[in-house]
Amino acid sequence: DKPLEAVAVYCVGMAAFTVVMGNAFAAFPVMTAAIGLPLIVHQFHGNPAIMAAIGMLSGFCGTLTTPMAANFNIVPAALLELPDRNGVIKAQLPTAALMLIANTLLMYCLVFRF
């Protein structure tokens, strides 16, 4: 009944599960099998290619915000000898939040139209 809610849960869930897992590639099959395919594709007849592409990008928003993704967030702080170990994550957080909002709106506008 509410495709916007399904898209929002999928996109935010991808980001949140990526924060826990540390990698969008690990979160993608779980979130797609649990929410993406049954709700967005089957119930609301969304385009699976658009859903998968934007869903993966939503997962990468979570990668920008987690210390679990050490190769992106912790190693650069150590190599640059930053005083704050989480300084890279703090700098990337606003970009990740804006990207997640944009991805959610973009998916909602595109996945049901094509």
C-alpha positions in Angstrom: 0.0 0.0 0.0 2.9 2.4 0.6 5.8 2.0 -1.9 7.7 5.0 -0.4 7.9 3.2 2.9 9.2 0.1 1.3 11.9 2.1 -0.6 12.9 4.0 2.6 13.1 0.8 4.6 15.2 -0.9 1.9 17.6 2.0 1.5 18.0 2.8 5.2 18.2 -0.9 6.0 21.0 -1.3 3.4 23.0 1.5 5.0 22.3 0.3 8.6 23.1 -3.3 7.9 26.3 -2.3 6.1 27.3 -0.4 9.2 26.9 -3.6 11.2 28.5 -5.9 8.6 31.2 -3.4 7.5 30.6 -4.1 3.9 27.8 -3.4 1.5 28.5 -6.6 -0.5 27.5 -8.6 2.6 24.4 -6.6 3.4 23.1 -6.5 -0.2 21.9 -10.1 -0.6 20.2 -10.1 2.8 18.4 -6.9 2.4 17.5 -7.6 -1.3 16.1 -11.0 -0.4 14.2 -9.8 2.7 12.8 -6.5 1.5 13.8 -5.6 -2.1 12.5 -8.5 -4.0 9.3 -9.3 -2.1 8.1 -5.8 -1.6 9.6 -3.4 -4.2 9.8 -5.9 -7.1 6.9 -8.4 -6.5 4.3 -6.4 -4.6 4.9 -2.9 -6.1 6.2 -4.1 -9.5 9.5 -2.1 -9.3 12.4 -2.4 -11.7 14.9 -4.9 -10.2 17.9 -3.4 -12.0 17.2 0.1 -10.7 16.5 -1.2 -7.2 19.7 -3.2 -7.1 21.9 -0.3 -8.4 20.6 2.3 -6.1 20.3 -0.1 -3.2 24.0 -1.0 -3.5 24.8 2.7 -3.5 22.7 3.1 -0.4 24.8 0.4 1.2 28.0 2.3 0.4 26.5 5.2 2.5 26.9 2.9 5.5 30.4 2.0 4.5 31.3 5.7 4.9 30.1 5.7 8.5 31.5 2.6 10.1 34.8 1.7 11.7 34.2 -1.9 10.5 35.3 -0.7 7.0 38.8 -0.3 8.2 40.4 -0.1 4.8 38.4 3.1 4.1 38.0 4.7 7.5 40.6 3.5 10.0 43.7 2.9 7.9 43.8 6.4 6.4 43.5 7.9 9.8 46.5 5.9 11.0 48.6 6.6 7.8 47.9 10.3 8.1 48.5 10.2 11.9 45.3 12.0 12.6 44.7 12.9 16.3 41.2 11.5 16.1 40.9 7.9 15.1 37.4 8.4 13.9 38.1 11.8 12.2 37.6 10.3 8.7 34.2 8.9 9.6 33.1 12.2 11.2 34.2 14.1 8.0 32.2 11.6 5.8 29.0 11.5 7.9 27.3 14.5 6.4 28.0 13.3 2.8 26.7 9.8 3.6 23.5 11.2 5.1 22.8 13.5 2.1 23.6 10.6 -0.3 21.3 8.3 1.5 18.4 10.8 1.4 19.1 11.4 -2.3 19.3 7.7 -3.0 16.0 7.1 -1.3 14.2 9.8 -3.3 15.9 8.8 -6.5 14.9 5.2 -6.1 11.3 6.2 -5.3 11.2 8.4 -8.4 12.8 5.9 -10.8 12.1 2.3 -9.7 8.3 2.4 -10.3 8.5 4.4 -13.5 10.8 2.3 -15.7 
